[in-house]
């Protein structure tokens, strides 16, 4: 079977992969240990099928599907920021309570100080960036290991949160678009408009990229693979939109509840932004280079310290965004905001999605996929509670899932190293 064809581009012979060779190359990478998000996707499918079969009357409902977006939003945002830090082989143990501090700053400015929503939101985001700058400087310039710095920050931010809230106060945020971010839904019209628009934009980008690379005589993905990507995204988004635009209200006489949760396009927007930054900019290439081999990157002229500082700034910025989403969903902030299992879930989302704990390997989409797995696990945990499973069994289940994810990462790296 022919796997490649030869074309002449400007007098130069170019190897053009076919669909068959593309699939075979991908399978070869998987066998070599480059699993990416495959385990997470398969795990997500298995979890959905198992628990969906056990509780099909509620698990596959439109209301439960919409709730997954709201439940995963805060953790997914924090996980997106952690991707940048993990790419350098570093860790941020303070991201959870950092999110809580930023959420508290926003809530206090909104309620007690009387500032507008845009100003309060901006202050929360700037607070996150300042915290990230301090953490990055301590790691990059002072040379303190990130584990130690962020462990200290974990305790410090918890103390700051307690002081801001007066040792236990609960601050409810007023109604407005900030409160709607992780609670309300788009209209049916806007839901379909955004879904169709996203598919068209993705298709245009894919086809323009194909045309541009072909015009320069560069190797391109087979057109069949590109069309499959477009069709796959279209099927995913349009099916999800069709489900989410169904009526979800329990009592339609009181209010109607239809449309895609606002959290979904917010997650999608940050996914596109950070995917572009990591995949299409010089900065992104530098992050991967430093994560792969910091000394080699330094000798190549890459400002390693600045890259280290910047990833902590991005991580804390996204923790602030996550804090906003957590406060929006709860409608308030309290001393537990960002605490409990938020950090564990965020790190778990990044690792389960396919990002390596050892640096150099990961994508922003891994946070989204892992966030979906974490959200499903949370729903399963709630279901296990309703089915009278003990707290011990539920914690053991979650721990085993996270341990399996870390084990898959370690085994994949070992296999990848052995195949070189």
Rosetta blueprint (number, residue, H / E / L):
1 X L
2 X L
3 X L
4 X E
5 X E
6 X E
7 X E
8 X E
9 X E
10 X L
11 X L
12 X E
13 X E
14 X E
15 X E
16 X E
17 X E
18 X L
19 X H
20 X H
21 X H
22 X H
23 X H
24 X H
25 X H
26 X H
27 X H
28 X H
29 X H
30 X H
31 X H
32 X L
33 X L
34 X L
35 X L
36 X L
37 X L
38 X H
39 X H
40 X H
41 X H
42 X H
43 X H
44 X H
45 X H
46 X H
47 X H
48 X H
49 X H
50 X H
51 X H
52 X H
53 X H
54 X H
55 X L
56 X H
57 X H
58 X H
59 X H
60 X L
61 X L
62 X H
63 X H
64 X H
65 X H
66 X H
67 X H
68 X H
69 X H
70 X H
71 X H
72 X H
73 X H
74 X H
75 X H
76 X H
77 X H
78 X H
79 X H
80 X H
81 X H
82 X H
83 X H
84 X H
85 X H
86 X H
87 X H
88 X L
89 X L
90 X L
91 X L
92 X L
93 X L
94 X L
95 X H
96 X H
97 X H
98 X H
99 X H
100 X H
101 X H
102 X H
103 X H
104 X H
105 X H
106 X H
107 X H
108 X H
109 X H
110 X H
111 X H
112 X L
113 X L
114 X L
115 X L
116 X L
117 X H
118 X H
119 X H
120 X H
121 X H
122 X H
123 X H
124 X H
125 X H
126 X H
127 X H
128 X H
129 X H
130 X H
131 X H
132 X H
133 X H
134 X H
135 X H
136 X H
137 X H
138 X H
139 X H
140 X H
141 X H
142 X H
143 X L
144 X L
145 X L
146 X H
147 X H
148 X H
149 X H
150 X H
151 X H
152 X H
153 X H
154 X H
155 X H
156 X H
157 X H
158 X H
159 X H
160 X H
161 X H
162 X H
163 X H
164 X H
165 X L
166 X L
167 X L
168 X L
169 X L
170 X L
171 X E
172 X E
173 X L
174 X L
175 X L
176 X L
177 X H
178 X H
179 X H
180 X H
181 X L
182 X L
183 X L
184 X L
185 X E
186 X L
187 X L
188 X H
189 X H
190 X H
191 X H
192 X H
193 X H
194 X H
195 X H
196 X H
197 X H
198 X H
199 X H
200 X H
201 X H
202 X H
203 X H
204 X H
205 X H
206 X H
207 X H
208 X H
209 X H
210 X H
211 X H
212 X H
213 X H
214 X H
215 X H
216 X L
217 X L
218 X L
219 X L
220 X L
221 X L
222 X L
223 X H
224 X H
225 X H
226 X H
227 X H
228 X H
229 X H
230 X H
231 X H
232 X H
233 X H
234 X H
235 X H
236 X H
237 X H
238 X H
239 X H
240 X H
241 X H
242 X H
243 X H
244 X H
245 X L
246 X L
247 X L
248 X L
249 X L
250 X L
251 X L
252 X L
253 X L
254 X L
255 X L
256 X L
257 X L
258 X L
259 X L
260 X L
261 X E
262 X H
263 X H
264 X H
265 X H
266 X H
267 X H
268 X H
269 X H
270 X H
271 X H
272 X H
273 X H
274 X H
275 X H
276 X H
277 X H
278 X H
279 X H
280 X H
281 X L
282 X H
283 X H
284 X H
285 X H
286 X H
287 X H
288 X H
289 X H
290 X H
291 X H
292 X H
293 X L
294 X H
295 X H
296 X H
297 X H
298 X H
299 X H
300 X L
301 X L
302 X L
303 X L
304 X H
305 X H
306 X H
307 X H
308 X H
309 X H
310 X H
311 X H
312 X H
313 X H
314 X H
315 X H
316 X H
317 X H
318 X H
319 X H
320 X H
321 X H
322 X H
323 X H
324 X H
325 X H
326 X H
327 X H
328 X H
329 X H
330 X H
331 X L
332 X E
333 X E
334 X L
335 X L
336 X L
337 X L
338 X L
339 X L
340 X L
341 X L
342 X H
343 X H
344 X H
345 X H
346 X H
347 X H
348 X H
349 X H
350 X H
351 X H
352 X H
353 X H
354 X L
355 X L
356 X L
357 X L
358 X L
359 X L
360 X L
361 X L
362 X L
363 X L
364 X H
365 X H
366 X H
367 X H
368 X H
369 X H
370 X H
371 X H
372 X H
373 X H
374 X H
375 X H
376 X H
377 X H
378 X H
379 X H
380 X H
381 X H
382 X H
383 X H
384 X H
385 X H
386 X H
387 X L
388 X L
389 X L
390 X L
391 X H
392 X H
393 X H
394 X H
395 X H
396 X H
397 X H
398 X H
399 X H
400 X H
401 X H
402 X H
403 X H
404 X H
405 X H
406 X H
407 X H
408 X H
409 X H
410 X H
411 X H
412 X H
413 X H
414 X H
415 X H
416 X H
417 X H
418 X H
419 X L
420 X L
